[in-house]
Amino acid sequence: MAADEKSRAKTEQAKGKIKEVAGRTVGNERLTAEGRAEQAKGDARQAKEKIKDTLTD
């Protein structure tokens, strides 16, 4: 399960980065903000998984 969550976090971060760059490219502030939010969500998920790994090791 942890590997699934880690890959999910990476996917969210990547999708967020793509949205952010696309938003900047076309000048769409909403898309840029959505991308940043999605990256933050992925970062939070990744941090949670790192903490779980630390506590279970």
PDB file of N, CA, C and O in Angstrom:
ATOM      1  N   MET A   1       0.819  -1.190   0.000  1.00  0.00           N
ATOM      2  CA  MET A   1       0.000   0.000   0.000  1.00  0.00           C
ATOM      3  C   MET A   1       0.863   1.254   0.000  1.00  0.00           C
ATOM      4  O   MET A   1       0.524   2.230  -0.670  1.00  0.00           O
ATOM      5  N   ALA A   2       1.940   1.251   0.717  1.00  0.00           N
ATOM      6  CA  ALA A   2       2.799   2.442   0.799  1.00  0.00           C
ATOM      7  C   ALA A   2       3.374   2.798  -0.568  1.00  0.00           C
ATOM      8  O   ALA A   2       3.463   3.975  -0.917  1.00  0.00           O
ATOM      9  N   ALA A   3       3.761   1.797  -1.334  1.00  0.00           N
ATOM     10  CA  ALA A   3       4.307   2.070  -2.666  1.00  0.00           C
ATOM     11  C   ALA A   3       3.249   2.705  -3.552  1.00  0.00           C
ATOM     12  O   ALA A   3       3.554   3.579  -4.363  1.00  0.00           O
ATOM     13  N   ASP A   4       1.996   2.264  -3.397  1.00  0.00           N
ATOM     14  CA  ASP A   4       0.892   2.834  -4.168  1.00  0.00           C
ATOM     15  C   ASP A   4       0.709   4.309  -3.805  1.00  0.00           C
ATOM     16  O   ASP A   4       0.519   5.149  -4.684  1.00  0.00           O
ATOM     17  N   GLU A   5       0.765   4.615  -2.524  1.00  0.00           N
ATOM     18  CA  GLU A   5       0.612   5.995  -2.072  1.00  0.00           C
ATOM     19  C   GLU A   5       1.779   6.873  -2.531  1.00  0.00           C
ATOM     20  O   GLU A   5       1.589   8.036  -2.885  1.00  0.00           O
ATOM     21  N   LYS A   6       2.963   6.315  -2.521  1.00  0.00           N
ATOM     22  CA  LYS A   6       4.137   7.072  -2.969  1.00  0.00           C
ATOM     23  C   LYS A   6       4.035   7.395  -4.449  1.00  0.00           C
ATOM     24  O   LYS A   6       4.344   8.512  -4.865  1.00  0.00           O
ATOM     25  N   SER A   7       3.606   6.432  -5.241  1.00  0.00           N
ATOM     26  CA  SER A   7       3.469   6.680  -6.676  1.00  0.00           C
ATOM     27  C   SER A   7       2.336   7.668  -6.937  1.00  0.00           C
ATOM     28  O   SER A   7       2.407   8.475  -7.864  1.00  0.00           O
ATOM     29  N   ARG A   8       1.306   7.599  -6.125  1.00  0.00           N
ATOM     30  CA  ARG A   8       0.202   8.551  -6.244  1.00  0.00           C
ATOM     31  C   ARG A   8       0.684   9.972  -5.956  1.00  0.00           C
ATOM     32  O   ARG A   8       0.285  10.918  -6.636  1.00  0.00           O
ATOM     33  N   ALA A   9       1.540  10.118  -4.948  1.00  0.00           N
ATOM     34  CA  ALA A   9       2.097  11.424  -4.608  1.00  0.00           C
ATOM     35  C   ALA A   9       2.941  11.972  -5.760  1.00  0.00           C
ATOM     36  O   ALA A   9       2.832  13.145  -6.117  1.00  0.00           O
ATOM     37  N   LYS A  10       3.771  11.122  -6.329  1.00  0.00           N
ATOM     38  CA  LYS A  10       4.617  11.545  -7.451  1.00  0.00           C
ATOM     39  C   LYS A  10       3.760  11.957  -8.649  1.00  0.00           C
ATOM     40  O   LYS A  10       4.064  12.933  -9.335  1.00  0.00           O
ATOM     41  N   THR A  11       2.687  11.201  -8.893  1.00  0.00           N
ATOM     42  CA  THR A  11       1.795  11.514 -10.002  1.00  0.00           C
ATOM     43  C   THR A  11       1.129  12.866  -9.791  1.00  0.00           C
ATOM     44  O   THR A  11       1.044  13.669 -10.720  1.00  0.00           O
ATOM     45  N   GLU A  12       0.654  13.124  -8.567  1.00  0.00           N
ATOM     46  CA  GLU A  12       0.031  14.415  -8.268  1.00  0.00           C
ATOM     47  C   GLU A  12       1.026  15.556  -8.451  1.00  0.00           C
ATOM     48  O   GLU A  12       0.682  16.608  -8.990  1.00  0.00           O
ATOM     49  N   GLN A  13       2.248  15.345  -8.004  1.00  0.00           N
ATOM     50  CA  GLN A  13       3.262  16.386  -8.158  1.00  0.00           C
ATOM     51  C   GLN A  13       3.532  16.666  -9.633  1.00  0.00           C
ATOM     52  O   GLN A  13       3.640  17.823 -10.038  1.00  0.00           O
ATOM     53  N   ALA A  14       3.640  15.619 -10.427  1.00  0.00           N
ATOM     54  CA  ALA A  14       3.926  15.784 -11.859  1.00  0.00           C
ATOM     55  C   ALA A  14       2.763  16.469 -12.578  1.00  0.00           C
ATOM     56  O   ALA A  14       2.971  17.381 -13.378  1.00  0.00           O
ATOM     57  N   LYS A  15       1.537  16.025 -12.288  1.00  0.00           N
ATOM     58  CA  LYS A  15       0.375  16.650 -12.915  1.00  0.00           C
ATOM     59  C   LYS A  15       0.273  18.117 -12.526  1.00  0.00           C
ATOM     60  O   LYS A  15      -0.065  18.969 -13.348  1.00  0.00           O
ATOM     61  N   GLY A  16       0.569  18.399 -11.267  1.00  0.00           N
ATOM     62  CA  GLY A  16       0.534  19.782 -10.797  1.00  0.00           C
ATOM     63  C   GLY A  16       1.555  20.645 -11.503  1.00  0.00           C
ATOM     64  O   GLY A  16       1.264  21.782 -11.874  1.00  0.00           O
ATOM     65  N   LYS A  17       2.745  20.115 -11.691  1.00  0.00           N
ATOM     66  CA  LYS A  17       3.802  20.861 -12.378  1.00  0.00           C
ATOM     67  C   LYS A  17       3.398  21.162 -13.822  1.00  0.00           C
ATOM     68  O   LYS A  17       3.614  22.266 -14.321  1.00  0.00           O
ATOM     69  N   ILE A  18       2.809  20.166 -14.483  1.00  0.00           N
ATOM     70  CA  ILE A  18       2.367  20.355 -15.869  1.00  0.00           C
ATOM     71  C   ILE A  18       1.291  21.433 -15.939  1.00  0.00           C
ATOM     72  O   ILE A  18       1.332  22.296 -16.816  1.00  0.00           O
ATOM     73  N   LYS A  19       0.325  21.387 -15.016  1.00  0.00           N
ATOM     74  CA  LYS A  19      -0.728  22.402 -14.997  1.00  0.00           C
ATOM     75  C   LYS A  19      -0.149  23.790 -14.739  1.00  0.00           C
ATOM     76  O   LYS A  19      -0.539  24.766 -15.380  1.00  0.00           O
ATOM     77  N   GLU A  20       0.782  23.865 -13.797  1.00  0.00           N
ATOM     78  CA  GLU A  20       1.378  25.161 -13.469  1.00  0.00           C
ATOM     79  C   GLU A  20       2.097  25.748 -14.678  1.00  0.00           C
ATOM     80  O   GLU A  20       1.916  26.922 -15.002  1.00  0.00           O
ATOM     81  N   VAL A  21       2.904  24.938 -15.340  1.00  0.00           N
ATOM     82  CA  VAL A  21       3.653  25.413 -16.507  1.00  0.00           C
ATOM     83  C   VAL A  21       2.701  25.795 -17.638  1.00  0.00           C
ATOM     84  O   VAL A  21       2.896  26.814 -18.301  1.00  0.00           O
ATOM     85  N   ALA A  22       1.672  24.978 -17.857  1.00  0.00           N
ATOM     86  CA  ALA A  22       0.699  25.286 -18.911  1.00  0.00           C
ATOM     87  C   ALA A  22      -0.029  26.589 -18.596  1.00  0.00           C
ATOM     88  O   ALA A  22      -0.252  27.412 -19.484  1.00  0.00           O
ATOM     89  N   GLY A  23      -0.391  26.770 -17.352  1.00  0.00           N
ATOM     90  CA  GLY A  23      -1.066  27.998 -16.946  1.00  0.00           C
ATOM     91  C   GLY A  23      -0.201  29.228 -17.148  1.00  0.00           C
ATOM     92  O   GLY A  23      -0.680  30.267 -17.603  1.00  0.00           O
ATOM     93  N   ARG A  24       1.060  29.108 -16.811  1.00  0.00           N
ATOM     94  CA  ARG A  24       1.986  30.228 -17.030  1.00  0.00           C
ATOM     95  C   ARG A  24       2.143  30.527 -18.513  1.00  0.00           C
ATOM     96  O   ARG A  24       2.172  31.685 -18.930  1.00  0.00           O
ATOM     97  N   THR A  25       2.245  29.458 -19.306  1.00  0.00           N
ATOM     98  CA  THR A  25       2.468  29.612 -20.741  1.00  0.00           C
ATOM     99  C   THR A  25       1.325  30.371 -21.410  1.00  0.00           C
ATOM    100  O   THR A  25       1.560  31.251 -22.238  1.00  0.00           O
ATOM    101  N   VAL A  26       0.094  30.032 -21.052  1.00  0.00           N
ATOM    102  CA  VAL A  26      -1.057  30.684 -21.683  1.00  0.00           C
ATOM    103  C   VAL A  26      -1.567  31.882 -20.888  1.00  0.00           C
ATOM    104  O   VAL A  26      -2.509  32.550 -21.314  1.00  0.00           O
ATOM    105  N   GLY A  27      -0.959  32.156 -19.745  1.00  0.00           N
ATOM    106  CA  GLY A  27      -1.361  33.305 -18.939  1.00  0.00           C
ATOM    107  C   GLY A  27      -2.634  33.079 -18.141  1.00  0.00           C
ATOM    108  O   GLY A  27      -3.342  34.033 -17.817  1.00  0.00           O
ATOM    109  N   ASN A  28      -2.930  31.828 -17.825  1.00  0.00           N
ATOM    110  CA  ASN A  28      -4.129  31.478 -17.071  1.00  0.00           C
ATOM    111  C   ASN A  28      -3.756  31.319 -15.599  1.00  0.00           C
ATOM    112  O   ASN A  28      -3.171  30.312 -15.198  1.00  0.00           O
ATOM    113  N   GLU A  29      -4.107  32.333 -14.798  1.00  0.00           N
ATOM    114  CA  GLU A  29      -3.731  32.315 -13.379  1.00  0.00           C
ATOM    115  C   GLU A  29      -4.435  31.198 -12.609  1.00  0.00           C
ATOM    116  O   GLU A  29      -3.860  30.624 -11.684  1.00  0.00           O
ATOM    117  N   ARG A  30      -5.672  30.891 -12.984  1.00  0.00           N
ATOM    118  CA  ARG A  30      -6.413  29.840 -12.285  1.00  0.00           C
ATOM    119  C   ARG A  30      -5.747  28.477 -12.486  1.00  0.00           C
ATOM    120  O   ARG A  30      -5.613  27.701 -11.540  1.00  0.00           O
ATOM    121  N   LEU A  31      -5.340  28.195 -13.699  1.00  0.00           N
ATOM    122  CA  LEU A  31      -4.673  26.927 -13.991  1.00  0.00           C
ATOM    123  C   LEU A  31      -3.330  26.848 -13.261  1.00  0.00           C
ATOM    124  O   LEU A  31      -2.955  25.791 -12.753  1.00  0.00           O
ATOM    125  N   THR A  32      -2.618  27.959 -13.215  1.00  0.00           N
ATOM    126  CA  THR A  32      -1.346  28.011 -12.491  1.00  0.00           C
ATOM    127  C   THR A  32      -1.560  27.711 -11.005  1.00  0.00           C
ATOM    128  O   THR A  32      -0.808  26.948 -10.399  1.00  0.00           O
ATOM    129  N   ALA A  33      -2.595  28.322 -10.432  1.00  0.00           N
ATOM    130  CA  ALA A  33      -2.902  28.113  -9.016  1.00  0.00           C
ATOM    131  C   ALA A  33      -3.324  26.666  -8.759  1.00  0.00           C
ATOM    132  O   ALA A  33      -2.933  26.074  -7.752  1.00  0.00           O
ATOM    133  N   GLU A  34      -4.118  26.098  -9.662  1.00  0.00           N
ATOM    134  CA  GLU A  34      -4.522  24.694  -9.514  1.00  0.00           C
ATOM    135  C   GLU A  34      -3.297  23.780  -9.534  1.00  0.00           C
ATOM    136  O   GLU A  34      -3.210  22.821  -8.767  1.00  0.00           O
ATOM    137  N   GLY A  35      -2.365  24.090 -10.413  1.00  0.00           N
ATOM    138  CA  GLY A  35      -1.146  23.293 -10.502  1.00  0.00           C
ATOM    139  C   GLY A  35      -0.334  23.353  -9.223  1.00  0.00           C
ATOM    140  O   GLY A  35       0.167  22.336  -8.742  1.00  0.00           O
ATOM    141  N   ARG A  36      -0.209  24.543  -8.681  1.00  0.00           N
ATOM    142  CA  ARG A  36       0.531  24.693  -7.425  1.00  0.00           C
ATOM    143  C   ARG A  36      -0.154  23.934  -6.295  1.00  0.00           C
ATOM    144  O   ARG A  36       0.506  23.291  -5.479  1.00  0.00           O
ATOM    145  N   ALA A  37      -1.486  24.014  -6.253  1.00  0.00           N
ATOM    146  CA  ALA A  37      -2.246  23.321  -5.208  1.00  0.00           C
ATOM    147  C   ALA A  37      -2.077  21.807  -5.333  1.00  0.00           C
ATOM    148  O   ALA A  37      -1.925  21.105  -4.334  1.00  0.00           O
ATOM    149  N   GLU A  38      -2.107  21.321  -6.556  1.00  0.00           N
ATOM    150  CA  GLU A  38      -1.956  19.883  -6.766  1.00  0.00           C
ATOM    151  C   GLU A  38      -0.550  19.419  -6.364  1.00  0.00           C
ATOM    152  O   GLU A  38      -0.380  18.336  -5.803  1.00  0.00           O
ATOM    153  N   GLN A  39       0.437  20.243  -6.654  1.00  0.00           N
ATOM    154  CA  GLN A  39       1.802  19.900  -6.236  1.00  0.00           C
ATOM    155  C   GLN A  39       1.901  19.867  -4.718  1.00  0.00           C
ATOM    156  O   GLN A  39       2.539  18.978  -4.154  1.00  0.00           O
ATOM    157  N   ALA A  40       1.274  20.827  -4.057  1.00  0.00           N
ATOM    158  CA  ALA A  40       1.303  20.871  -2.591  1.00  0.00           C
ATOM    159  C   ALA A  40       0.624  19.636  -2.002  1.00  0.00           C
ATOM    160  O   ALA A  40       1.082  19.083  -1.002  1.00  0.00           O
ATOM    161  N   LYS A  41      -0.463  19.213  -2.625  1.00  0.00           N
ATOM    162  CA  LYS A  41      -1.165  18.018  -2.166  1.00  0.00           C
ATOM    163  C   LYS A  41      -0.257  16.788  -2.308  1.00  0.00           C
ATOM    164  O   LYS A  41      -0.210  15.935  -1.422  1.00  0.00           O
ATOM    165  N   GLY A  42       0.449  16.713  -3.416  1.00  0.00           N
ATOM    166  CA  GLY A  42       1.391  15.611  -3.618  1.00  0.00           C
ATOM    167  C   GLY A  42       2.535  15.654  -2.629  1.00  0.00           C
ATOM    168  O   GLY A  42       2.977  14.619  -2.129  1.00  0.00           O
ATOM    169  N   ASP A  43       3.018  16.866  -2.345  1.00  0.00           N
ATOM    170  CA  ASP A  43       4.095  17.032  -1.364  1.00  0.00           C
ATOM    171  C   ASP A  43       3.638  16.570   0.021  1.00  0.00           C
ATOM    172  O   ASP A  43       4.382  15.902   0.739  1.00  0.00           O
ATOM    173  N   ALA A  44       2.413  16.932   0.385  1.00  0.00           N
ATOM    174  CA  ALA A  44       1.888  16.537   1.693  1.00  0.00           C
ATOM    175  C   ALA A  44       1.732  15.020   1.786  1.00  0.00           C
ATOM    176  O   ALA A  44       2.054  14.418   2.811  1.00  0.00           O
ATOM    177  N   ARG A  45       1.238  14.410   0.712  1.00  0.00           N
ATOM    178  CA  ARG A  45       1.075  12.953   0.697  1.00  0.00           C
ATOM    179  C   ARG A  45       2.440  12.269   0.823  1.00  0.00           C
ATOM    180  O   ARG A  45       2.582  11.275   1.536  1.00  0.00           O
ATOM    181  N   GLN A  46       3.438  12.812   0.123  1.00  0.00           N
ATOM    182  CA  GLN A  46       4.779  12.238   0.178  1.00  0.00           C
ATOM    183  C   GLN A  46       5.371  12.378   1.577  1.00  0.00           C
ATOM    184  O   GLN A  46       6.007  11.451   2.078  1.00  0.00           O
ATOM    185  N   ALA A  47       5.168  13.517   2.201  1.00  0.00           N
ATOM    186  CA  ALA A  47       5.675  13.730   3.557  1.00  0.00           C
ATOM    187  C   ALA A  47       5.029  12.753   4.538  1.00  0.00           C
ATOM    188  O   ALA A  47       5.695  12.208   5.418  1.00  0.00           O
ATOM    189  N   LYS A  48       3.730  12.541   4.373  1.00  0.00           N
ATOM    190  CA  LYS A  48       3.011  11.596   5.237  1.00  0.00           C
ATOM    191  C   LYS A  48       3.599  10.190   5.092  1.00  0.00           C
ATOM    192  O   LYS A  48       3.787   9.484   6.082  1.00  0.00           O
ATOM    193  N   GLU A  49       3.883   9.798   3.868  1.00  0.00           N
ATOM    194  CA  GLU A  49       4.442   8.466   3.640  1.00  0.00           C
ATOM    195  C   GLU A  49       5.855   8.351   4.218  1.00  0.00           C
ATOM    196  O   GLU A  49       6.224   7.296   4.734  1.00  0.00           O
ATOM    197  N   LYS A  50       6.633   9.403   4.138  1.00  0.00           N
ATOM    198  CA  LYS A  50       7.986   9.373   4.716  1.00  0.00           C
ATOM    199  C   LYS A  50       7.915   9.219   6.231  1.00  0.00           C
ATOM    200  O   LYS A  50       8.708   8.491   6.829  1.00  0.00           O
ATOM    201  N   ILE A  51       6.962   9.908   6.840  1.00  0.00           N
ATOM    202  CA  ILE A  51       6.796   9.793   8.291  1.00  0.00           C
ATOM    203  C   ILE A  51       6.369   8.379   8.660  1.00  0.00           C
ATOM    204  O   ILE A  51       6.878   7.801   9.620  1.00  0.00           O
ATOM    205  N   LYS A  52       5.437   7.828   7.898  1.00  0.00           N
ATOM    206  CA  LYS A  52       5.000   6.448   8.160  1.00  0.00           C
ATOM    207  C   LYS A  52       6.164   5.478   8.017  1.00  0.00           C
ATOM    208  O   LYS A  52       6.302   4.554   8.818  1.00  0.00           O
ATOM    209  N   ASP A  53       7.004   5.680   7.005  1.00  0.00           N
ATOM    210  CA  ASP A  53       8.163   4.811   6.818  1.00  0.00           C
ATOM    211  C   ASP A  53       9.125   4.909   7.996  1.00  0.00           C
ATOM    212  O   ASP A  53       9.667   3.901   8.449  1.00  0.00           O
ATOM    213  N   THR A  54       9.333   6.120   8.485  1.00  0.00           N
ATOM    214  CA  THR A  54      10.243   6.334   9.592  1.00  0.00           C
ATOM    215  C   THR A  54       9.717   5.650  10.866  1.00  0.00           C
ATOM    216  O   THR A  54      10.484   5.048  11.617  1.00  0.00           O
ATOM    217  N   LEU A  55       8.440   5.750  11.088  1.00  0.00           N
ATOM    218  CA  LEU A  55       7.861   5.176  12.290  1.00  0.00           C
ATOM    219  C   LEU A  55       7.787   3.652  12.249  1.00  0.00           C
ATOM    220  O   LEU A  55       7.820   3.012  13.299  1.00  0.00           O
ATOM    221  N   THR A  56       7.690   3.067  11.078  1.00  0.00           N
ATOM    222  CA  THR A  56       7.586   1.623  10.977  1.00  0.00           C
ATOM    223  C   THR A  56       8.942   0.941  10.865  1.00  0.00           C
ATOM    224  O   THR A  56       9.028  -0.278  11.012  1.00  0.00           O
ATOM    225  N   ASP A  57       9.992   1.694  10.609  1.00  0.00           N
ATOM    226  CA  ASP A  57      11.333   1.086  10.485  1.00  0.00           C
ATOM    227  C   ASP A  57      11.978   0.852  11.812  1.00  0.00           C
ATOM    228  O   ASP A  57      13.101   0.350  11.873  1.00  0.00           O
TER     229      ASP A  57
END
